[in-house]
Amino acid sequence: MYKKNDIIQLEISTLGSEGEGIGKIDGFPFFVRGAVPGDVIEAGVTKVRKNMAFARLIRIIMSSNDRVEPTCQYFGKCGGCQLMNMNYGAQLGYKEEKVKNDLIRIGGIDKDTVEKAAQAIMAAAETLHYRNKEQYPFGTDKDGNTICGFYAYHSHRIIDQTDCLLGNKENILILEKIKEWMKVSGVTAYDETTGRGLVRHVMIRKGNITNELMVCIVINSKKLKAAELLVDMLKDIEGMTSISYSSNTENTNVIMGESSNVIWGSDHIDTVIEGNDIQITYALSPLSFYQVNSKQTERLYSKALEYADLKGRETVWDLYCGIGTISLFLAAKAAKVYGVEIVPQAIENAKNNARNNNIENAEFICGAAEEILPAFYRKNGQSPDVVVVDPPRKGCDKICLDTIINAAPRRIVYVSCDPATLARDIKYLRENGYELKAYTPCDMFPNSYHVETVCLLSRKDPV
Ligand code: SAH
């Protein structure tokens, strides 16, 4: 039996669900962060459980052919990226395998069916600077200096850095200005342990094609002090369109507060999606969800549209619709689209987006899908032809799935950011009359372990 501090030699054979290297000795698996399949390494055991153990990479004895020098100097310390030490082809292979294995193991679908349904992953053209949004936590170092950056892996320890290579190039300048503002106006960073200090997070977003910039600072107070000075320091940055703050005085891991207040410029930025002869401009508020990789989003939604196979007569439900991104994309090809979303600001955005793009056949309803949907279906009675769902990581609520099953649409297009909950929900849908026809993973998050997937399910016996 192994114990803590044992030194082992290990050949890494595969990657775990969060991109950790896994190697086995006599069938017993060790999880080693930063190790790449094909590496032979020396590692120190850090924790032993009944069926697995964790170890720390000490030395690479023989390097994997897939190993590359990470572009970012913070790789390994920062928790943001996990795969930057692997060549891009190998990253894509890992993501394809992950989706496939989850569909087989968690979804209980036989290998043949999964392989027949699988389409190649949509690779990203840009693996750096692809993120249109970042949220930087703020804190104070042991010498009393304000720091900001990203959390270390599975912790709330801030790695001080303003130049994340995945983010917008303007982020550095904005963050440095905010730090300077804090210094001259005596504003302190929030401290999670004491609950004191003002600045918790800074969120920066940039619009696709428009290049409009939004800054929202999340504060531990109802009101932002020295707001005028902050505005003075930020407003002349090229592209600056919206500066706001959001109050969050709760002791919580949730980043944004419940509302936001504009202190300069507009309450939103515009972002554009182009694809399939459709161009739509979306207004985006600080609290609204928007996919972080604009270029890959266009491809993801084009795939969703292809799977929806609309001819122009259909009624479509778009559940978890955010600012109506997918809904409006589908509306051009459908008779009627209903979008359902829980965040009121996002629904406001969605309604305005429909109006601004002269789309008249999309209607948006605010509320939890699992609450709105059963009542909506009972009242309205009409079954949709196609249902699109794009839930957060925890997947669809069971009541929501049951309502969809009752409504019996011909097709379900499932867009997912977590293959495990996707597989769980597909299992349930397959047990209730649907079959998996096709799926395409999409690399929205190069250099991280995350993968997006779009799936087509269709009814076995159309009613
Ligand atoms: N389809 C959109 C948003 C997807 S993200 C897009 O592609 O941009 C998931 C969305 O689900 C978020 O906007 C979140 O606010 C919303 N959401 C979370 N829980 C929900 C629920 N129970 N009912 C409806 N919407 C929910």
Boltz pocket constraint, residues with backbone or C-beta under 6 A from the ligand:
constraints:
  - pocket:
      binder: B
      contacts: [[A, 288], [A, 289], [A, 290], [A, 291], [A, 319], [A, 320], [A, 321], [A, 322], [A, 323], [A, 324], [A, 325], [A, 326], [A, 340], [A, 341], [A, 342], [A, 343], [A, 346], [A, 367], [A, 368], [A, 369], [A, 370], [A, 390], [A, 391], [A, 392], [A, 397]]
      max_distance: 6.0
